[in-house]
């Protein structure tokens, strides 16, 4: 399908207190994205492995979420789409252990995109819900990415996905605490659906059929249920 980046691209237009506004640091036209400043893109090959990334002679085809670091501001912006992007290879690429460092000069082409596949990617949906897509670190972007995938399958309401996602973003120092309770998403860690029963209470373990874990938490150690939104739904306390 032919696309116009300016129509399809999901970007953080308003900016946040921890991310640059893409329109301030990138030049987005119909099919192209160019730098306004010197920029660096880091690709962690442990995350962007051969199962996720495809390399050609001219570009990297990667999932549609890219962090772009702008040295002049010592900060980054983020591009997100629900489809793969063609990331143009710059002249300067440094491999630093498992990290590919892509250096782009000012007014350099980063992305040229006219065609994308709009089919639902079930493997991507599963990975997103399990918290295995580590390059998505913003709850709003995760919400939009999941919604764009799920809307092709059924009449999906954003509220339902938002409830699940709000339970996935936890404080790095204490994963039992949800970021929405503190308002701090900068120091977040994403806990996927299948990992939550091992962090939350016996009720979550029981709901996910981890019976041994539920017995250990509820009966042996006597831990109380945390009664997060999902646990309240399990016992019909809406």
Buried (B, 14 or more C-beta within 10 A) or exposed (E): EEBEBEEBBBBBEEBEEEBBBBBEBBBBEEBBBBBBBBBBBBBEBEBBEEEBBEBEEEBBEBBBBBBBBBEEEEEBBBBBBBBBBBBBBBEEEEEEEEBBBBBBEEEBEBBBBEEBEEEBBEEBBEBBBBBBBEBBBBBBBBBBBBBBBBBEEEEBEBEEBBBBBBBBBBBEEEBEBBBBEEEBBEEBBBBBBBBBBBBBBBBBBBBBEBEEBBBBBBEEEEBEBBBBBBBEEBEEEE
